[in-house]
Amino acid sequence: MLQKLDIIIPIAPYEYLDNRVIQSIDIPHQLIIQVSESRDENPSWINRIINARNALRVQTTSEFVLCMDSDVVLPPGILIQGLNEIQRTSSLGMLGIPTYMGARYDLLGHVKIKCAVVRGDLLRMIPFRYTPMQCECVCFARDIGRLGYRSIYLETDQYCQILDNRIDTDAKNTK
């Protein structure tokens, strides 16, 4: 039985974390948030995301970790469904929770870190990275695969809600 779940959420300094995101987490958890260091929206956004995710991943201690973005609202019960699936299937390294209809059939063929349950030992072992032709999600899923684990989406008819307009204009304009 799961004793504790760490949840990591990277957030840009000009965003705010909506209460609906936190309230949608319907099991006991430890929330770990990392604010990325840069306020600009230049091409290094991928570096900011990767740096924030890497700072977060080393702070985790639980057997399973929910990696999610700051704009994801989980449907009721889906997190426990996902945790049950990854606990029961030892070959799963990462289980994506669909964030939109058709997510399981992503054209890029990878599970997105936007909302995914990951085995904690793998998360702490594998740093996030990217290549010019592959985002951090693809690289992470492939690195998990190199260790003999699979990355798939949860089979469900439920989808997460993605929030819009979470920009704190006062924070964004403050330098």
C-alpha atoms as one frame of an Amber mdcrd trajectory, in Angstrom:
protein
   0.000   0.000   0.000   1.266   3.455  -0.922   2.442   5.368   2.158   3.248
   8.693   0.534   3.134  10.273  -2.905   5.442  13.104  -3.897   4.040  15.509
  -6.471   6.409  17.764  -8.360   5.227  20.874 -10.193   7.551  23.281 -12.000
   6.107  26.768 -12.307   7.196  29.910 -14.124   7.651  33.024 -11.955   4.875
  34.832 -13.849   2.332  32.038 -13.322   0.269  31.250 -10.279  -0.784  27.849
  -9.014  -4.563  27.714  -9.154  -6.276  26.178  -6.097  -8.195  23.821  -8.406
  -4.895  22.087  -9.263  -4.134  21.363  -5.587  -7.744  20.460  -4.739  -7.844
  17.890  -7.560  -5.143  15.796  -5.836  -7.425  13.473  -3.910  -4.915  11.292
  -2.029  -2.346  12.064   0.712   0.724  13.680  -0.807   3.744  15.883  -0.367
   3.735  18.777  -2.794   7.113  20.007  -4.053   7.065  23.137  -6.205   9.996
  24.687  -8.061   9.796  28.193  -9.503  12.000  28.476 -12.587  14.691  31.119
 -12.295  13.985  33.223 -15.370  11.154  35.673 -16.003  11.638  36.030 -19.733
  10.060  34.005 -22.506  13.111  33.498 -24.684  14.093  30.318 -26.550  15.706
  28.908 -23.393  12.257  28.019 -22.003  13.114  24.341 -22.454  16.214  24.840
 -20.296  14.116  26.497 -17.594  11.678  23.587 -17.604  14.439  20.980 -17.526
  16.349  22.782 -14.771  13.184  23.063 -12.677  12.242  19.406 -13.233  15.776
  18.277 -12.340  15.784  20.404  -9.171  12.463  18.830  -8.213  13.260  15.193
  -8.998  16.191  15.017  -6.576  13.969  16.243  -3.725  11.616  13.272  -3.975
  11.697  10.325  -1.592   8.538   8.353  -2.355   8.149   5.106  -4.273   6.010
   6.820  -6.906   5.996  10.465  -7.985   3.351  12.410  -9.868   4.999  14.811
 -12.304   2.532  17.441 -13.386   2.428  20.894 -14.877   0.923  23.805 -13.005
  -2.140  23.988 -15.253  -3.434  20.410 -14.828  -6.615  19.612 -12.899  -7.093
  15.886 -12.278 -10.518  14.256 -12.591 -11.757  12.600  -9.363 -10.316   9.148
  -8.704  -7.945   9.052 -11.661  -4.792   9.367  -9.580  -5.564   6.306  -7.464
  -6.479   4.431 -10.661  -3.090   5.345 -12.163  -1.192   4.444  -8.995  -2.936
   1.072  -8.804  -1.968   0.361 -12.420   1.719   1.231 -12.062   1.965  -0.674
  -8.753   0.409  -3.775 -10.275   2.526  -3.694 -13.476   6.210  -4.037 -12.600
   7.331  -3.352 -16.188   5.861   0.184 -16.148   8.320   2.971 -15.464   5.996
   5.857 -16.350   2.226   6.003 -16.679   0.761   9.056 -18.372  -2.609  10.391
 -17.306  -4.357  11.685 -20.443  -4.662  15.453 -20.607  -6.836  15.528 -23.710
  -8.906  13.169 -25.831  -6.572  11.149 -27.990  -3.518  11.673 -25.764  -2.800
   7.953 -25.777  -2.258   8.224 -29.507   0.100  11.182 -29.528   1.625  11.695
 -32.973   5.096  11.846 -31.458   4.541   8.472 -29.833   5.556   9.392 -26.305
   4.083   9.909 -22.865   4.111  13.549 -21.844   5.453  14.578 -18.445   2.587
  17.104 -18.236   0.802  14.601 -16.004   2.493  11.261 -15.356   3.145   8.865
 -12.484   6.791   7.774 -12.452   8.620   5.208 -10.337  10.539   7.284  -7.814
  13.796   5.335  -8.123  13.825   5.880 -11.901  12.986   9.570 -11.552  15.854
  10.103  -9.112  18.234   8.135 -11.361  17.432   9.679 -14.775  17.997  13.402
 -15.296  15.717  15.319 -17.616  17.410  16.437 -20.813  16.571  17.234 -24.408
  18.115  17.108 -27.822  17.413  19.506 -30.683  14.977  17.000 -32.201  13.464
  15.542 -28.985  11.716  17.237 -26.079  12.431  16.269 -22.485   9.430  13.930
 -22.449  10.742  11.860 -25.360  14.256  11.715 -23.921  12.974  10.702 -20.476
  10.692   7.967 -21.877  13.537   6.601 -24.007  15.916   6.624 -21.041  13.322
   4.686 -19.030  13.060   2.239 -21.933  16.838   1.717 -21.955  16.513   0.460
 -18.383  13.897  -2.102 -19.461  10.732  -0.241 -18.415   7.748   0.833 -20.496
   6.021   4.216 -20.683   2.332   4.154 -21.602  -0.877   6.086 -21.037  -3.530
   4.987 -18.573  -6.482   3.390 -20.339  -9.378   5.569 -19.224 -12.240   7.623
 -20.579 -11.362  10.494 -18.223  -9.114  13.393 -19.126  -7.454  16.115 -17.096
  -8.641  19.669 -17.458  -6.030  22.155 -18.647  -6.440  25.648 -17.212  -5.907
  28.784 -19.269  -4.999  32.309 -18.261  -2.900  31.585 -15.184  -0.569  34.471
 -15.904   0.103  36.853 -13.041   0.591  40.027 -15.079   2.061  41.945 -12.130
   4.727  39.252 -11.586   5.443  38.920 -15.298   6.075  42.639 -15.678   8.297
  42.846 -12.589  11.970  42.464 -13.434
